[in-house]
Amino acid sequence: MNFSGTTKKADFDPSQGGFVSPLSIGVESHFTFSADGAIQGTTADGAHTIQILALDHASLVNDRAAAIKGWLSPKGKPLGAQQARRLIQALQVPDAQDCLQPYCEAIIQVLSKHATREERRAARLKHKGKS
């Protein structure tokens, strides 16, 4: 698979904007992900990094979407808020080789949004039931 990132990386000019290493601490503050695998830069450095590494390439977007879907709906069943919160914690723990799950930040962001939506829905239903 050629993402043409090698060409873009070779053309990297720091004067055009910063670069955020996907391995750096706090990387999540520079990017936002959606359930369809899309990525957006939330900072100028994040947006520039997406451009440099071609993180919005269709193959990467599709791979992220598949990974997210697998975690969000295991065995085709959507997760509840509590399950999603537990998975978020599990995804933040490195494996035996000290590696995190591929696309973990994208998955964590989408799971967090899902859990929040489920919690709000449950609160509305609970409130509605008391009326």
Protein Blocks (a to p, Z undefined) as FASTA:
>chain_A
ZZhlmmmmmmpcfkloccddfkbghklmmpccdfkopacdfbfklmmmmmmnopmgfklm
mmmmmmmmmmmmgghiacdfklmmmmmmmmmpccfkopacehklmmmmmmmmmmmmmmmm
mmmmmmmmmZZ
